[in-house]
Amino acid sequence: MQWYESINSYLLDKCIALSNTGGGTFIRESTWEFPVIEGVHVLSIAMSVGMILWFDLRLLGACMRNRPVSEVFRGVYWWMVGGFTAAVISGLLLFWAEADRAYPNIFARIKLLGLVIAGLNILYFHNWTQRTQREWDNDPVPPLRVRMAGFLSITCWVVVVAAGRLMAYTF
Amino acid sequence: MIREALLPFFNWLGTSPFGTAIADSKYAFAVIEVFHLFGIILLLGGASLMSLRLAGLAMREQSISEVSRQVRWYSFFGLMTMLVTGVLMVSSIPNKYYHSGPFWWKMGFFWAGVVFHFTVFRKVTRFDGTGLLLGGVTAVVMIVLWYGTGAFGRAIGFY
């Protein structure tokens, strides 16, 4: 496991250096910037995840059943993407300021893992599941593989949000 | 004046069985706060969807009344989760909240949001003939009240 130890200490050194840069120190020690960035992070998560969950519920056949899946997707797509982009940018700024404490934190790692699985789920859904969308687009309750994508997405976002909040208690 | 009148209620919350149980527990507050956040996500997500539809900026292929029928329970469930978990959080450290400036701003925005949501917003989103001006103004007020509630809630932890 020596390779793990060396990668681990290399990344930790990089994170400590990152948080000690001028930008990281400025955000961390600011009176207004840090709270404002964190506020933007929470509110943009609320908007984007709130809309992603709404679309996931359509995949599960729990809402908007009389509307095609593609129509519900089109209706919220740009707002999901916009909110998520704001969440990622504000999240990276927060990480910049506290990278040294976030790197070894177990909840930060769980959050990152949740985001990676959510991303893979989106990729799989987009590249494989959606190939047959014409067959199930109008189904009030889509087939199992589509519902599985919705369920996995909801699970990932619940984990991401919970781990993100619990990070603050373990810093 | 309202603040002083509510002091006995805050004191009672602090001595209530659930208040003392949460205060004594190591993990209860953190877990309740996570659920509070889920409530905020559902409320803000649902209110954003409905407000954007009203302003003609999202889900334009569905009518306003249809989106309203579908989204209503989503926001309502979020609101209830937020309310119950919020009371539980306050009950564990009532003194901190009572003396926090942002907390009272949050309460102001929250109750104004509740009243606006169940009166004007509900009425406007029930019909399809709402003009873009009335829809847009209603949407902006609703967004400001709910996002303001969230922003001041976050500020409690800092100030």
Chai-1 contact restraints between the chains, C-beta under 6 A:
chainA,res_idxA,chainB,res_idxB,connection_type,confidence,min_distance_angstrom,max_distance_angstrom,comment,restraint_id
A,P35,B,F158,contact,1.0,0.0,6.0,A-B,restraint_1
A,G39,B,A151,contact,1.0,0.0,6.0,A-B,restraint_2
A,G39,B,R154,contact,1.0,0.0,6.0,A-B,restraint_3
A,V42,B,R154,contact,1.0,0.0,6.0,A-B,restraint_4
A,L43,B,Y147,contact,1.0,0.0,6.0,A-B,restraint_5
A,L43,B,G150,contact,1.0,0.0,6.0,A-B,restraint_6
A,A46,B,I40,contact,1.0,0.0,6.0,A-B,restraint_7
A,A46,B,I41,contact,1.0,0.0,6.0,A-B,restraint_8
A,A46,B,L44,contact,1.0,0.0,6.0,A-B,restraint_9
A,M47,B,L44,contact,1.0,0.0,6.0,A-B,restraint_10
A,M47,B,S48,contact,1.0,0.0,6.0,A-B,restraint_11
A,V49,B,I41,contact,1.0,0.0,6.0,A-B,restraint_12
A,G50,B,I41,contact,1.0,0.0,6.0,A-B,restraint_13
A,G50,B,L44,contact,1.0,0.0,6.0,A-B,restraint_14
A,G50,B,G45,contact,1.0,0.0,6.0,A-B,restraint_15
A,M51,B,G45,contact,1.0,0.0,6.0,A-B,restraint_16
A,C63,B,Q70,contact,1.0,0.0,6.0,A-B,restraint_17
A,M64,B,Q70,contact,1.0,0.0,6.0,A-B,restraint_18
A,E71,B,E61,contact,1.0,0.0,6.0,A-B,restraint_19
A,G75,B,A58,contact,1.0,0.0,6.0,A-B,restraint_20
A,G75,B,M59,contact,1.0,0.0,6.0,A-B,restraint_21
A,V76,B,A58,contact,1.0,0.0,6.0,A-B,restraint_22
A,W79,B,A58,contact,1.0,0.0,6.0,A-B,restraint_23
A,V161,B,L37,contact,1.0,0.0,6.0,A-B,restraint_24
A,A162,B,V34,contact,1.0,0.0,6.0,A-B,restraint_25
A,R165,B,V34,contact,1.0,0.0,6.0,A-B,restraint_26
A,R165,B,L37,contact,1.0,0.0,6.0,A-B,restraint_27
A,Y169,B,A30,contact,1.0,0.0,6.0,A-B,restraint_28
